[in-house]
Amino acid sequence: MMIVIFIILILATIGAGRYEQAVVRAREATLRSDLQTMRKAIQDYTQDKEAGPQSLDDLVSGGYLREVPKDPMTQAKDWATDTDELMLSPEQTTTGITDVHSASNQVSQIDGTPYSSW
């Protein structure tokens, strides 16, 4: 009986570790997808309006995003944005947000890079 319980505990431990990895991979995939979507929306907004968005909420009010997603790493809508004097086109009149990153200070377990650098 003890051997059976010991084997079950070993299998449960292995399963829990794999579950944790699957959760991390899913969050990272969601982060990559959200960043790609928001970056595309920033570019589209800037090209259409000839002015950069001043906040991520401008993308929602302009119809470029349905809502600002939660950062899967911090579980909050606390994205770090970059503002630059870069003009994407000669017709652009004002600058605004040019890029977005995770506000998390955690490091990816898979490739060892900080989420804030993605």
Backbone torsions as a table, in degrees:
resi	resn	phi	psi	omega
1	MET	NA	-40.4	179.7
2	MET	-64.4	-36.0	179.5
3	ILE	-65.0	-42.1	179.3
4	VAL	-63.8	-44.5	178.8
5	ILE	-63.3	-41.2	179.1
6	PHE	-63.0	-43.3	178.3
7	ILE	-64.7	-40.4	178.1
8	ILE	-63.6	-41.0	178.6
9	LEU	-64.4	-39.9	177.9
10	ILE	-63.6	-45.9	179.6
11	LEU	-64.6	-38.3	178.2
12	ALA	-65.7	-38.9	178.4
13	THR	-64.7	-43.2	178.1
14	ILE	-63.6	-43.5	179.8
15	GLY	-63.4	-39.1	179.8
16	ALA	-65.4	-40.3	178.5
17	GLY	-63.7	-41.8	178.8
18	ARG	-67.8	-35.2	177.4
19	TYR	-63.2	-44.6	178.6
20	GLU	-58.6	-44.3	178.6
21	GLN	-63.5	-39.3	179.3
22	ALA	-64.8	-37.9	178.7
23	VAL	-66.1	-43.7	179.1
24	VAL	-62.7	-44.9	179.3
25	ARG	-62.5	-39.3	178.8
26	ALA	-66.0	-42.2	178.1
27	ARG	-64.4	-40.7	179.1
28	GLU	-66.2	-39.2	177.8
29	ALA	-65.2	-39.8	177.3
30	THR	-65.1	-41.9	178.2
31	LEU	-60.4	-48.2	179.2
32	ARG	-59.3	-43.4	-179.3
33	SER	-65.6	-45.1	179.8
34	ASP	-63.2	-42.4	178.8
35	LEU	-63.0	-42.9	179.2
36	GLN	-62.4	-43.2	-179.6
37	THR	-64.8	-45.0	-179.0
38	MET	-68.3	-37.9	178.2
39	ARG	-64.7	-39.5	176.7
40	LYS	-64.6	-41.9	178.9
41	ALA	-64.5	-38.5	177.7
42	ILE	-63.2	-44.6	179.0
43	GLN	-63.9	-45.7	-179.5
44	ASP	-62.9	-43.8	178.9
45	TYR	-59.5	-48.2	-177.3
46	THR	-62.7	-41.2	-179.9
47	GLN	-71.6	-39.5	-178.8
48	ASP	-72.5	-44.1	-175.6
49	LYS	-89.4	-10.2	-176.3
50	GLU	56.9	31.8	176.6
51	ALA	-159.5	141.1	179.7
52	GLY	-73.8	149.7	176.9
53	PRO	-67.2	142.7	179.6
54	GLN	-86.3	-20.8	176.7
55	SER	-152.6	166.9	177.7
56	LEU	-68.4	-24.4	177.1
57	ASP	-66.4	-25.9	175.4
58	ASP	-62.4	-32.0	178.5
59	LEU	-68.6	-33.8	178.2
60	VAL	-73.5	-48.5	-178.6
61	SER	-66.2	-26.5	177.6
62	GLY	-84.3	-4.9	178.4
63	GLY	84.0	14.3	-179.6
64	TYR	-86.8	-23.9	173.9
65	LEU	-134.0	146.9	175.6
66	ARG	-70.4	-44.2	174.9
67	GLU	-156.4	158.7	175.5
68	VAL	-74.7	121.6	-177.7
69	PRO	-72.7	159.1	172.7
70	LYS	-76.4	142.2	173.0
71	ASP	-67.9	119.0	-177.2
72	PRO	-65.0	-16.4	-179.5
73	MET	-88.9	-32.8	-179.8
74	THR	-104.9	-11.6	-178.3
75	GLN	60.1	31.7	178.0
76	ALA	-143.6	164.1	177.8
77	LYS	-91.3	56.8	-174.7
78	ASP	-115.2	49.8	-177.6
79	TRP	-64.6	145.1	174.0
80	ALA	-90.9	126.3	-178.5
81	THR	-112.6	149.5	175.0
82	ASP	-107.1	132.0	174.4
83	THR	-114.0	136.0	-175.2
84	ASP	-140.5	159.8	176.3
85	GLU	-85.0	10.8	-178.0
86	LEU	-71.2	130.6	175.8
87	MET	-103.4	127.6	-178.6
88	LEU	-81.6	-21.1	178.5
89	SER	-147.9	159.8	179.4
90	PRO	-65.5	-23.7	-178.7
91	GLU	-82.0	-11.6	-176.4
92	GLN	-64.7	132.8	-175.5
93	THR	-97.7	-37.6	180.0
94	THR	-134.8	158.6	178.0
95	THR	-95.5	173.5	179.1
96	GLY	-172.9	-146.1	179.7
97	ILE	-66.7	132.0	178.7
98	THR	-114.9	-19.3	-179.1
99	ASP	-156.6	163.5	-179.6
100	VAL	-138.7	145.0	-179.4
101	HIS	-139.7	164.5	173.9
102	SER	-68.9	145.6	176.8
103	ALA	-88.7	1.8	-178.3
104	SER	-73.2	143.4	175.4
105	ASN	-100.3	10.9	179.0
106	GLN	-77.5	162.5	179.5
107	VAL	-115.1	140.3	178.6
108	SER	-62.4	132.3	177.6
109	GLN	-75.2	-19.8	-175.0
110	ILE	-85.7	-51.2	-177.9
111	ASP	-114.5	0.1	173.4
112	GLY	76.3	12.1	178.9
113	THR	-99.8	148.3	177.7
114	PRO	-67.5	141.4	178.8
115	TYR	-62.5	-29.0	-179.4
116	SER	-69.9	-11.4	179.0
117	SER	-96.8	-3.2	-178.8
118	TRP	-74.7	NA	NA
